[in-house]
Amino acid sequence: MSAACLASPCCVPVCVMCTMCTVMRRLVWCRTLVLALAAVHLLVTPAARAERTISADGFYDKLRGAWFGELIGNHTGRPFEGYYTGYDAAPDEAFAWVVKTSDEDPWTGDDDTSFEYLYLHCLETYGISPTPAEIQAEWEAHVWFSGIYIANLQARYLMNHGFVVPQTGCYRYNMHAYAIDSQITTEFLGAISPGQRQWAIDSVADFAGVTNEGFALHAAQFYGAMYAAAVFESDVETLVELGQATLPTSSRSWQIIQRVRDWYDADAADGTLDWRATRQLVYIYHRGTLSQGRFRGWVESSVNLALTTMALLYGQGDFEQTVRIAVLSGFDADCNPATAGGLLGLIHGYSGLPTELTEFATDHYQVEDRPGLPEDDTITQIAARWQVIAEQVIVATGGTVSEGVYHIPDADDVTPLPELPDPAGPSGLVGLVLDQGRTVTTSASTAEHDPSTDRDDLDAIIDGIVDVRHNGHVPYDTYDGDNSQPAGGDYYQLDFSVPVRVDGLTYHEGDIRWGAINSDPRVVTPWGGYFVDLDVQVCRGEAWCSAADLVLSEPLDPYAFYQVIDLSFASQPTWSVRLLGEAGGTREYTSIVELEAIGVRIGDGDGNGEVDSADACDLFARLTGPDVAAAPGADAYDSEADGDIDLLDCAWFQQAFGR
């Protein structure tokens, strides 16, 4: 209150009354505005924004059902983990439910649900959109080196070596980035974004990126999207379609899901839903004769994604049948039924699950190998904690929470994930020569030409595919079962049917293989897959000569996989060029995805794909005219790129003429 106001004998009543009047006028105005806006809202809302609703109690029941479904699927499948990885599934009589019935024998969380328990704590601590650094802080505080495996363990090793999320999950550093880890640890992120697949796949990517990249991460997003949609959708065929729709079609995961859907649709059309026959097809395409040698073991993402999708479709929404199929199908048989059981538990809710499974089941959940987190909890309390986080997500995604009812926007638009299609063919000099109808052949220190198996298909190093994160291709390597490499080291060679001038190579390195799958490659030397040093040689007559002025775009790193290294050097006319060096690892071999060559075809001055009389006349004119070396097209005649067209260039042109 001002000094002038205090000086007036009636200041207090006047000031109070003025203030009250002002407040009242504002309240009346606000009320009028609110009523007007409400009227407008009522007029436009039905047309502009439909919504779905679910009661808080009903949603809690679904979350409880999902957590229970994951646990009973996980525990029932544990005796089958890593078994039945051959052509046939386990026999029906091998199946038996595992139900924990006392507090002394609790549900335990292994490397499946215990990570979701960790991520619940992360969301409670940092909010619903934690940064990569905050997610890593959770890992470093609560994830140690026991009780974790494959890509999870590699990520933790990498954190210890100073790497940060998401480097810890990328192909370049995590040697198991192809594995199942993220798709078994992030499903619940979908459950807490009811009806909102976009939030689900975005959040899954944040957490899944700790351990995985590419098609394996897409599998995790597929699960997350299905969990998000399952709050309001109960038909599993529709859920599989909705989950698949969030993935890039260039992803191996999308293609796996589509293949299983096609098999299921064919069976449904025939009226014979034989999941065992489809399980045999899964084997053939992922480990057997049609697998292209891309099977990485029973812990890989791909075969387990196929089996989980199969269990969901052939289970047709029945909880018991779905889990039974997932368990009997083998491979990672504790994780697949956990994912499938959780989804069915979310659909039916805890109250809708079979009473023979829930009636005597304990509520006790015990966390394993997560130091700093509570060791003992309950399913009911965990579901309640997830629900609190879910309410924050609902509001953040445009919904509301009102009087025990959740109002969710009906729109569930998803921005497609980026595609990474395979190129139609090679680039650079190899592509040019092939496009002109000439040939380029490949050879190597260990040369196999089997197109049915990636690691034995040397011709794949000139197919143009340089990025395997989406397609799941496996690199070629020179491992032949013999620990000794050839004298002079490993090499990869390109032979051209026409003379060329080569200015550089780009080496797209492959992966490593290991003796101990859970070892740290910085501590235990892997079998091999990498060069210790590199050189480039060109063939001159009968001799191989090292290229002059060789420069590498980055140094070789035995602990960085899929390196892309540009090797530039003084231009060389040749018919053949090769990359070579000493092979590393205990088994002394190297690996490669692609070998690109940079340069020009000698003699084709007009670029029509032929070295003919027109080019000969052009070359003669350049030899006799002034400053002709700098004129357009001269590059094809200047075999040594020295800026001078001379008799040596004529000699190379003679070799090229008519070819």
C-alpha positions in Angstrom: 0.0 0.0 0.0 1.4 3.4 -1.0 2.3 6.2 1.5 -0.4 8.5 -0.1 -3.0 6.0 0.5 -2.0 5.5 4.1 -2.4 9.3 4.7 -6.1 9.3 3.8 -8.4 8.5 6.7 -10.6 6.4 4.5 -7.8 4.8 2.6 -8.3 1.3 3.9 -12.1 1.0 3.1 -11.6 2.7 -0.3 -8.6 0.5 -1.2 -10.3 -2.7 0.0 -13.5 -1.9 -1.8 -11.7 -0.9 -5.0 -9.6 -4.1 -4.9 -12.7 -6.2 -4.2 -14.6 -4.6 -7.1 -11.7 -5.1 -9.4 -11.4 -8.7 -8.4 -15.1 -9.3 -8.8 -15.2 -7.6 -12.2 -12.3 -9.8 -13.3 -14.0 -13.0 -12.0 -17.2 -12.1 -13.8 -15.2 -11.5 -17.0 -13.2 -14.7 -16.6 -16.3 -16.7 -15.9 -17.9 -15.2 -19.0 -14.8 -16.0 -21.1 -14.6 -19.6 -19.7 -18.3 -20.2 -20.5 -17.8 -18.8 -24.0 -14.8 -20.9 -24.5 -16.6 -24.0 -23.2 -19.4 -23.4 -25.6 -16.9 -23.1 -28.5 -15.2 -26.3 -27.2 -18.5 -28.2 -27.1 -19.2 -27.1 -30.7 -15.8 -27.9 -32.2 -14.5 -30.8 -30.0 -16.5 -33.7 -31.5 -15.4 -32.8 -35.0 -11.8 -31.6 -34.2 -10.7 -34.1 -31.7 -12.3 -37.4 -30.8 -11.0 -39.3 -27.7 -10.8 -42.6 -26.0 -11.4 -43.2 -22.4 -10.4 -45.7 -19.8 -10.9 -45.7 -16.1 -7.9 -45.4 -13.8 -8.9 -48.7 -12.1 -9.2 -50.5 -15.5 -5.8 -49.2 -16.6 -4.2 -50.2 -13.3 -5.6 -53.7 -13.8 -4.0 -53.8 -17.3 -0.6 -52.7 -16.0 -0.8 -55.3 -13.2 -1.8 -58.0 -15.8 1.1 -57.0 -18.1 3.7 -57.2 -15.3 2.4 -60.6 -14.1 2.2 -61.8 -17.7 5.8 -60.9 -18.3 6.9 -62.7 -15.1 5.0 -65.9 -15.6 6.1 -66.1 -19.2 9.7 -65.5 -18.2 9.7 -68.0 -15.4 7.9 -70.7 -17.4 10.3 -70.3 -20.2 13.5 -70.4 -18.2 14.0 -74.2 -18.4 13.9 -73.9 -22.2 16.3 -70.9 -22.6 18.9 -71.7 -25.2 17.4 -75.1 -26.0 15.3 -76.4 -28.9 17.2 -74.3 -31.5 17.0 -76.9 -34.2 14.4 -77.7 -36.8 11.7 -78.8 -34.4 10.1 -77.2 -31.4 9.8 -78.8 -28.0 7.2 -81.5 -27.6 3.9 -80.5 -26.0 4.5 -82.7 -22.9 7.6 -80.7 -22.1 5.5 -77.7 -21.2 4.7 -76.9 -17.5 3.6 -73.7 -15.9 5.9 -72.2 -13.4 3.9 -70.3 -10.8 5.5 -68.8 -7.7 3.2 -69.3 -4.8 4.9 -68.0 -1.7 6.8 -65.0 -0.5 9.7 -67.3 0.3 9.9 -68.2 -3.4 9.3 -64.8 -5.1 9.1 -63.9 -8.7 12.6 -62.8 -9.6 13.7 -60.3 -12.3 16.6 -61.4 -14.4 18.0 -59.4 -17.3 14.4 -59.1 -18.6 12.1 -57.3 -16.2 14.8 -56.0 -13.9 15.8 -53.5 -16.6 12.2 -52.4 -16.9 12.3 -52.0 -13.1 15.5 -49.9 -13.5 13.8 -47.7 -16.2 10.8 -47.2 -13.9 13.2 -45.8 -11.3 14.9 -43.7 -14.0 11.5 -42.1 -15.1 10.6 -41.5 -11.5 14.0 -39.8 -10.8 14.4 -37.7 -14.0 11.0 -37.3 -15.5 9.4 -38.9 -18.5 12.0 -37.6 -21.0 15.4 -38.4 -19.5 18.5 -37.4 -21.4 21.1 -40.0 -22.6 23.4 -38.8 -19.8 20.6 -39.4 -17.2 19.9 -42.9 -18.5 23.6 -43.6 -18.4 23.8 -42.4 -14.8 21.1 -45.0 -13.9 23.1 -47.7 -15.5 26.4 -46.7 -13.9 24.7 -46.5 -10.5 22.6 -49.6 -10.6 24.0 -52.0 -13.3 27.1 -53.9 -12.6 28.9 -56.7 -14.4 27.0 -59.7 -12.9 23.6 -60.9 -14.2 23.9 -59.1 -17.5 25.0 -60.6 -20.9 25.5 -60.0 -24.6 24.8 -56.4 -25.7 23.9 -55.3 -22.2 27.2 -56.4 -20.9 29.1 -54.9 -23.8 27.3 -51.5 -23.2 28.4 -51.6 -19.5 32.0 -52.4 -20.6 32.0 -49.5 -22.9 30.7 -47.1 -20.2 33.7 -48.2 -18.1 35.9 -47.4 -21.1 34.6 -43.8 -21.3 31.9 -44.2 -24.0 28.6 -42.5 -23.7 25.0 -43.4 -24.7 24.1 -44.0 -27.5 27.7 -44.9 -28.6 27.3 -47.9 -26.2 24.7 -49.4 -28.5 26.0 -48.6 -31.9 27.4 -51.0 -34.4 30.8 -49.4 -34.4 31.5 -50.2 -30.7 29.0 -52.8 -29.4 29.9 -56.1 -31.0 26.5 -57.5 -30.1 24.3 -54.6 -31.3 22.4 -57.2 -33.4 21.2 -59.0 -30.3 17.9 -59.3 -28.4 18.7 -57.1 -25.4 16.7 -54.0 -26.0 13.5 -55.8 -27.2 13.2 -57.6 -23.9 13.8 -54.6 -21.7 11.6 -51.8 -23.0 8.1 -53.2 -23.7 6.6 -51.4 -20.6 7.5 -48.0 -22.1 4.7 -48.8 -24.5 2.3 -49.8 -21.8 2.5 -46.4 -20.1 1.7 -44.5 -23.3 -1.8 -45.8 -23.9 -2.9 -45.5 -27.5 0.1 -43.3 -28.3 2.5 -45.3 -30.4 4.7 -42.3 -31.3 5.6 -41.6 -27.7 6.2 -45.3 -27.2 8.7 -45.7 -30.1 10.5 -42.5 -29.2 10.9 -43.5 -25.6 11.9 -47.0 -26.6 14.6 -45.6 -28.9 16.0 -43.5 -26.0 16.4 -46.6 -23.7 17.0 -49.2 -26.4 19.9 -47.1 -27.9 21.9 -47.9 -24.8 22.5 -51.4 -26.2 21.3 -51.7 -29.8 21.0 -50.1 -33.2 19.3 -50.7 -36.5 16.9 -53.6 -37.0 17.4 -54.9 -33.4 16.3 -51.6 -32.1 13.3 -51.7 -34.5 12.2 -54.9 -32.9 12.1 -53.2 -29.6 10.0 -50.4 -31.1 7.7 -52.9 -32.6 7.0 -54.3 -29.2 6.6 -50.9 -27.6 4.1 -49.8 -30.3 2.1 -52.9 -29.8 2.0 -52.5 -26.0 0.8 -48.9 -26.5 -1.9 -49.9 -28.9 -3.0 -52.9 -26.7 -4.6 -50.6 -24.0 -7.5 -50.0 -26.4 -7.1 -52.8 -29.0 -7.5 -56.5 -28.2 -7.2 -58.1 -31.6 -3.6 -59.4 -32.0 -3.6 -59.4 -35.7 -4.4 -55.7 -35.6 -1.8 -55.1 -33.0 0.9 -56.8 -35.1 -0.1 -54.6 -38.0 -0.1 -51.4 -35.9 3.3 -52.3 -34.5 4.8 -53.1 -37.8 3.5 -49.9 -39.3 5.9 -47.9 -37.1 9.0 -49.5 -38.7 10.9 -48.7 -41.8 10.1 -51.2 -44.6 13.9 -51.4 -45.3 14.4 -52.9 -41.9 15.1 -56.6 -41.5 12.6 -56.6 -38.6 9.8 -55.2 -40.8 10.5 -58.0 -43.3 10.6 -60.7 -40.7 7.2 -59.6 -39.3 5.8 -59.5 -42.8 7.0 -63.0 -43.6 5.4 -64.4 -40.5 2.2 -62.6 -41.2 2.1 -64.0 -44.7 2.6 -67.6 -43.4 -0.1 -67.0 -40.8 -2.5 -65.6 -43.4 -1.9 -68.5 -45.7 -2.7 -70.9 -42.9 -5.8 -69.0 -41.8 -7.0 -69.0 -45.4 -6.6 -72.8 -45.5 -8.2 -73.2 -42.1 -5.1 -75.1 -40.8 -3.3 -73.1 -38.1 -0.2 -75.3 -37.6 2.2 -73.2 -35.6 4.7 -76.1 -35.5 5.0 -76.1 -39.3 5.5 -72.3 -39.2 8.2 -72.8 -36.5 10.0 -75.0 -39.0 9.8 -72.3 -41.6 11.3 -69.8 -39.1 14.2 -72.2 -38.6 14.8 -72.6 -42.3 14.8 -68.8 -42.9 16.8 -67.8 -39.8 19.2 -70.7 -39.2 18.8 -73.2 -42.0 19.2 -73.3 -45.8 17.6 -69.9 -46.5 19.3 -67.9 -43.7 22.1 -66.5 -45.8 24.4 -67.4 -42.9 23.0 -64.5 -40.9 22.2 -66.5 -37.8 24.2 -65.0 -34.9 23.2 -67.5 -32.1 20.0 -68.1 -30.1 20.4 -64.7 -28.5 20.0 -62.7 -31.7 17.1 -60.3 -32.3 15.9 -61.8 -35.6 14.9 -65.4 -34.9 13.4 -64.4 -31.6 11.3 -61.6 -33.2 10.0 -64.1 -35.7 9.1 -66.6 -32.9 7.4 -64.0 -30.7 5.4 -62.6 -33.7 4.4 -66.2 -34.5 3.3 -67.0 -31.0 1.1 -63.9 -30.9 -0.6 -64.6 -34.2 -1.1 -68.3 -33.7 -2.1 -67.8 -30.0 -5.0 -65.8 -31.3 -5.4 -63.7 -28.2 -5.5 -66.6 -25.8 -3.0 -66.0 -23.0 -2.2 -69.7 -22.2 -1.9 -70.8 -25.8 0.3 -67.8 -26.7 2.8 -68.3 -23.9 2.8 -72.1 -24.6 3.8 -71.5 -28.2 6.5 -69.0 -27.3 8.0 -71.4 -24.7 7.9 -74.5 -26.8 9.4 -72.7 -29.8 12.8 -72.5 -28.0 15.7 -70.2 -28.7 15.5 -67.4 -26.2 12.6 -69.1 -24.6 12.3 -67.1 -21.4 12.3 -63.7 -23.1 9.9 -64.4 -25.9 7.1 -65.7 -23.7 7.7 -62.8 -21.3 7.1 -60.3 -24.1 4.1 -62.2 -25.5 2.7 -62.8 -22.0 3.0 -59.2 -21.1 1.1 -58.1 -24.1 -1.7 -60.5 -23.5 -1.7 -59.6 -19.8 -2.1 -55.9 -20.9 -5.0 -56.8 -23.2 -6.9 -58.9 -20.7 -5.9 -57.2 -17.5 -4.9 -59.1 -14.3 -8.6 -59.8 -13.6 -9.0 -61.4 -17.0 -6.1 -63.8 -16.7 -6.7 -67.5 -16.0 -7.6 -67.9 -12.3 -5.6 -71.1 -12.0 -2.5 -69.1 -12.7 -3.3 -66.1 -10.6 -5.3 -67.5 -7.6 -2.4 -68.8 -5.6 0.4 -66.7 -7.1 2.5 -64.6 -4.9 2.6 -60.8 -5.2 6.3 -60.7 -4.2 8.8 -59.5 -6.8 12.5 -59.7 -6.0 15.0 -57.6 -8.0 18.2 -59.3 -8.9 21.6 -57.6 -9.7 20.4 -54.0 -9.5 22.5 -52.6 -6.6 21.0 -49.4 -5.0 17.4 -50.3 -5.9 15.0 -52.0 -3.5 15.6 -55.7 -3.5 12.0 -56.6 -2.6 8.8 -55.1 -4.1 5.3 -56.3 -5.1 3.6 -56.6 -8.4 0.7 -54.4 -7.2 3.1 -51.7 -6.0 5.1 -51.8 -9.3 1.9 -51.5 -11.3 0.8 -48.5 -9.2 4.2 -46.8 -9.7 4.0 -47.3 -13.5 0.5 -45.8 -13.4 1.8 -42.6 -11.8 4.3 -42.3 -14.7 1.6 -43.1 -17.2 -0.5 -40.3 -16.0 2.3 -37.9 -16.7 2.7 -39.4 -20.2 -1.0 -39.1 -20.9 -1.0 -35.4 -20.1 2.2 -34.8 -22.1 0.7 -36.5 -25.1 -2.4 -34.3 -25.1 -4.7 -36.3 -22.8 -6.3 -35.5 -19.5 -6.9 -37.2 -16.2 -10.2 -36.3 -14.6 -12.2 -37.9 -11.8 -10.7 -41.4 -12.2 -10.9 -41.4 -16.0 -8.2 -41.1 -18.5 -9.1 -39.2 -21.7 -6.7 -40.1 -24.6 -6.6 -38.4 -28.0 -8.0 -40.7 -30.6 -5.4 -39.6 -33.1 -2.4 -42.0 -33.1 -0.4 -40.6 -36.0 3.2 -41.9 -36.2 6.0 -40.3 -38.1 7.7 -43.1 -40.0 11.2 -44.0 -39.0 13.9 -43.2 -41.6 14.4 -45.7 -44.4 17.8 -47.1 -45.3 17.2 -48.9 -48.6 19.9 -51.0 -50.2 21.4 -49.3 -53.3 20.8 -50.8 -56.7 24.5 -51.4 -57.3 28.0 -50.2 -56.5 29.2 -46.6 -56.8 32.5 -45.2 -58.0 34.7 -46.8 -60.5 33.3 -50.3 -60.1 29.8 -49.0 -60.7 30.9 -47.1 -63.8 32.7 -50.1 -65.4 29.8 -52.5 -64.6 27.2 -50.0 -65.9 29.2 -49.9 -69.2 28.8 -53.6 -69.6 32.3 -54.5 -68.6 33.3 -56.8 -65.8 35.0 -56.4 -62.4 36.0 -59.6 -60.6 36.9 -60.1 -57.0 39.7 -62.1 -55.4 41.1 -62.3 -51.9 43.6 -64.2 -49.7 40.8 -66.5 -48.9 38.3 -66.4 -51.8 34.9 -68.0 -51.5 32.1 -67.2 -54.0 29.0 -68.8 -52.4 26.0 -66.4 -52.8 23.9 -68.3 -50.4 26.1 -67.4 -47.4 27.2 -63.8 -46.6 30.5 -64.7 -45.0 31.5 -66.8 -48.1 30.1 -64.4 -50.8 33.2 -62.4 -51.9 31.3 -60.8 -54.8 29.1 -59.0 -52.2 32.0 -56.6 -51.6 31.1 -54.9 -54.8 27.3 -55.0 -54.5 27.0 -51.4 -53.4 25.7 -52.2 -49.9 27.8 -50.3 -47.4 25.5 -50.1 -44.4 24.2 -53.3 -42.7 22.3 -51.8 -39.8 18.9 -52.2 -41.4 19.3 -55.2 -43.7 21.2 -57.4 -41.3 23.7 -58.6 -43.8 26.8 -60.3 -42.4 30.2 -59.2 -43.7 32.5 -61.4 -45.7 35.7 -62.6 -43.9 38.8 -64.5 -44.7 38.6 -67.0 -41.8 39.3 -70.5 -43.2 39.9 -72.5 -40.0 43.6 -72.0 -40.2 45.2 -69.6 -37.7 48.0 -68.5 -40.0 47.5 -65.8 -42.6 49.2 -65.9 -46.0 52.7 -64.5 -46.4 52.4 -60.7 -46.9 49.1 -60.6 -45.1 45.4 -60.6 -46.0 44.2 -58.9 -49.1 41.1 -58.0 -51.2 41.5 -57.4 -54.9 39.5 -55.9 -57.7 40.3 -56.9 -61.3 38.9 -54.8 -64.1 38.3 -56.0 -67.7 39.4 -52.6 -69.0 42.3 -50.4 -67.9 41.5 -47.8 -65.3 43.2 -45.1 -63.4 42.7 -45.5 -59.6 43.0 -42.5 -57.3 41.7 -44.1 -54.1 39.9 -46.9 -52.2 37.2 -46.8 -49.6 37.3 -49.8 -47.2 34.1 -50.6 -45.4 35.3 -52.8 -42.6 33.2 -55.7 -41.2 32.7 -57.1 -37.8 34.7 -59.2 -35.3 34.0 -62.7 -34.0 34.8 -63.9 -30.6 35.8 -66.9 -28.6 34.0 -65.9 -25.4 30.7 -64.2 -26.3 30.6 -62.2 -23.1 34.2 -61.1 -23.0 35.5 -57.5 -23.3 37.4 -57.3 -26.6 39.7 -54.8 -25.0 40.7 -57.4 -22.4 40.3 -60.7 -24.2 41.6 -60.7 -27.8 38.9 -61.7 -30.3 39.3 -64.3 -33.0 39.8 -61.6 -35.6 38.0 -59.6 -38.3 40.3 -56.5 -38.5 43.5 -55.3 -40.0 46.5 -54.2 -37.9 47.9 -52.1 -40.8 46.9 -51.3 -44.4 48.6 -50.8 -47.7 47.3 -50.4 -51.3 49.0 -52.1 -54.2 48.5 -51.7 -58.0 49.5 -54.1 -60.6 52.0 -52.8 -63.2 52.8 -55.5 -65.8 53.6 -58.6 -63.8 54.5 -56.8 -60.5 52.6 -55.4 -57.6 53.7 -52.0 -56.4 52.7 -50.1 -53.3 50.8 -46.9 -54.2 52.7 -43.7 -53.5 51.6 -41.0 -51.1 49.1 -43.2 -49.2 46.9 -41.4 -46.7 44.2 -43.0 -44.5 41.2 -40.8 -43.5 41.3 -42.2 -39.9 43.6 -44.6 -38.1 42.8 -48.3 -37.8 41.1 -49.1 -34.5 40.9 -52.8 -33.5 38.0 -52.0 -31.1 36.0 -50.0 -33.6 33.9 -52.2 -35.9 32.5 -51.3 -39.4 35.1 -48.5 -39.8 34.9 -46.6 -43.1 38.4 -45.7 -44.2 39.2 -43.6 -47.3 42.6 -44.4 -48.7 43.9 -41.8 -51.1 47.1 -42.1 -53.0 48.9 -41.0 -56.2 46.9 -41.8 -59.3 47.9 -45.2 -60.8 47.0 -46.7 -64.2 46.3 -50.4 -63.8 44.0 -53.3 -64.4 44.0 -54.5 -60.8 44.2 -53.0 -57.4 44.2 -54.5 -54.0 44.0 -53.6 -50.3 46.2 -55.6 -48.0 47.7 -55.7 -44.5 48.4 -57.8 -41.5 45.3 -59.5 -40.0 44.6 -59.2 -36.3 43.1 -61.5 -33.7 44.0 -64.9 -32.4 42.8 -66.5 -35.7 44.4 -63.9 -38.0 41.7 -63.0 -40.4 39.9 -59.8 -41.6 36.4 -58.9 -42.6 34.8 -56.5 -45.1 31.5 -55.1 -46.2 32.4 -53.3 -49.4 35.5 -52.2 -51.3 34.9 -49.1 -53.4 37.4 -47.7 -56.0 37.7 -44.1 -57.0 39.0 -43.3 -60.5 38.2 -43.2 -64.2 38.1 -45.6 -67.1 41.1 -44.9 -69.4 40.4 -43.9 -73.0 36.7 -43.2 -72.9 37.0 -39.5 -73.5 33.4 -38.9 -74.6 32.0 -41.1 -71.9 29.8 -43.2 -74.2 31.1 -46.5 -72.7 33.3 -47.4 -75.7 36.9 -46.7 -76.4 36.7 -46.4 -80.2 38.0 -44.5 -83.2 36.2 -41.3 -82.1 38.3 -41.4 -78.9 41.4 -42.1 -80.9 40.9 -39.0 -83.1 40.2 -37.0 -79.9 43.4 -38.2 -78.3 45.4 -37.4 -81.5 44.0 -33.8 -81.5 45.0 -33.4 -77.9 48.5 -34.6 -78.6 49.0 -32.0 -81.3 46.9 -29.0 -80.1 47.7 -26.4 -77.5 46.6 -26.8 -73.8 44.5 -29.8 -74.7 45.3 -31.6 -71.4 43.0 -29.2 -69.6 40.1 -29.5 -72.0 36.9 -31.5 -71.1 37.3 -35.2 -71.4 41.1 -35.1 -71.1 41.0 -36.8 -67.7 40.2 -40.1 -69.4 43.4 -40.0 -71.5 45.7 -38.7 -68.8 46.6 -42.1 -67.4 48.9 -40.8 -64.6 47.0 -37.6 -63.8 50.1 -35.6 -64.4 48.4 -32.9 -66.5 50.3 -33.9 -69.6 49.1 -36.2 -72.4 52.1 -37.9 -73.8 53.3 -41.2 -75.3 52.8 -43.1 -72.1 49.2 -42.1 -72.2 49.1 -43.3 -75.7 50.4 -46.7 -74.6 47.6 -47.0 -72.0 45.1 -45.9 -74.6 46.3 -48.6 -76.9 45.5 -51.2 -74.2 42.1 -49.7 -73.8 41.2 -49.4 -77.4 38.4 -51.6 -78.5 37.7 -53.0 -75.1 
